[in-house]
């Protein structure tokens, strides 16, 4: 396979403080670019050790006919909701997962006042609300609830839910106009499988026209699924990364995509991952396979934590956004790119007023 991002030279216990950097608050993007593929893109060439400013629109011309582009087709649920207690108090909630039909795991703000057996009314108005009864406190604001409806979670949330934007993106509460725009733009154009509570943000830059241009260059495009969870926003609090307990997320890798990776390896092409979530699926599938050109298809849960030093087995090129300090995603990027090279790239992006985080600009690491 192609060049890998092995950072074995950066050995020893990796301290979480290494993931810190200074970011002016005005560089945190509050809205997406006017057009998806007009976002800026910093090209980081690991072999030449260079940085170059570009735009996402140029991506197709940077790919080779033998390359394989892999995308995460998870679909973001309108997982945020508002509920009221019988006393009239407002509770902000976030759907996390439906364990079995009618039983949800949710995150509820100000939940210390809540009690098992209490029933909440969730929804924007009385006519369309759904009642849910608290059945179990799971700690850290998480609750198991029984939802009093015959409908599945996806159907209910489409009716009562709002786009689950990250906490650093500010919106007016219950603004239907803003939520309609966010529901469209905080979703990839190829989103297919519902289950995420956060978007695979590198994919937000892709358009149908761009994908057609990529196919036109002879590049294969295949998909994986990883349902992005709340843990993607959780900062690392342990002093060293080895002590961090990684969140798990459900994924699926099809036989077709696994075989596409094998074909790409056989012809000497590059595996191009769009997003850290795609990277995590591919590297999870390769972790327990001796043959570096084969992946284990299937579905399951992954808690893979990639940080320096890490020996990448599958991915050659990564398209990703700029990530939060002290985040597992920044640790992954440092493992793939190199710690000092990542620092230079981020300093370049700050100095050049790139836009950061979910609605921000991109970085192509080759």
Phi, psi and omega in degrees: 000179186281195182296137180252166182262042183291120182247046184295339179291339180266076190262180180090177178290125181273119184275140181299330179301338178293345182265011179272146169201158182270130180225117174300137185299333181290349178270357175280111185294127177264341179220155179286168174299154183303326176228136188309311187273006176264005173297152177286157181217121177269120180267119180252110180263109184290322183290315180276348182057051181232161174237139178219135178278136180208192172232158180300332180303334182278352187306313183306321182287346179268353179265158182250153182304331181273358183288161174236122178261126182242128185240154176262115186265020176300152179244130181284128175279148170287072197275346179277140179212163175242138181227157178238141174281168177299334179282350182099352180294139183271134179238130175268131184231160176222121175292135178250310181196151171261109185292310172219164181309124178089354179241113182251153164254125184228159174251125183239129177286154179050043188277355181295337178277346184280157181225147175303136181098345180286144180247132178250152174251115185253134178144164184287338180207166184297326185293326185250014186285159176235135179268145178220137182254132180286121183250337182200132173273124185254003178090153178055037177083359180271139179226147167265132183229149172261118182267127184270076179199148177276349184280155175283164185303316182301319181292317180295315183293327176299332182271320188250348192268166175237162179297127183277071181293150177299158185295341180275358175257120187262131175223156172291138181299132175058042175267101186295328180293312179296321182292325178297319178292317180294323182297330177279313188275339176268047182203135176287156181289345181250013180301133186225318189254109183294143176159347182272150172248009172208151184278148167283092202291333177299327180289344180296342181278346185279145174236163177299321178297318179296317179298322176295319178297321179295314177299323180297340177271004179088011180275130175284146176234124178226170188233150164237172174231129168221120181277105185294130183253180182298331184300340181298337180262356185281123178290153176281125182255342179293155182290325176236153182294332179297337181265359181280136176266112185283140175289156177250153181220147181277145182217167173213133174237117183283160175300322181298316180290320178300318179291326178297320176297317180298317178297318180299316178298319183294328181266003178079020178278178179254138172271117184253113180266127174266098177100152178293333179293318176298316177304316184295322178295312184295317181288329174297315183292338180266348192300320186251019180250128183290322181283115184293348180263005181239148176238155178264105178291161178144185178232155181174205180236137180236137172237029181302133181237110184257118178209163184295140352274147181216137181262098182289138184249342189237307194276134178254328184225140181230128169258125184210161174273181175270131193253165182292151171299152177057030180253153177295332180290320176294324177298318178299314180298319178296323178296321184280322188266331191106137187297306183293323179295322176297317179300318179295320180296317180292321177296320177297317181294319178295313181297328180268009177058040169296158179263136190252158172076206196302315180265014186267198183276181189238166176226127177254117183254114184246000000 
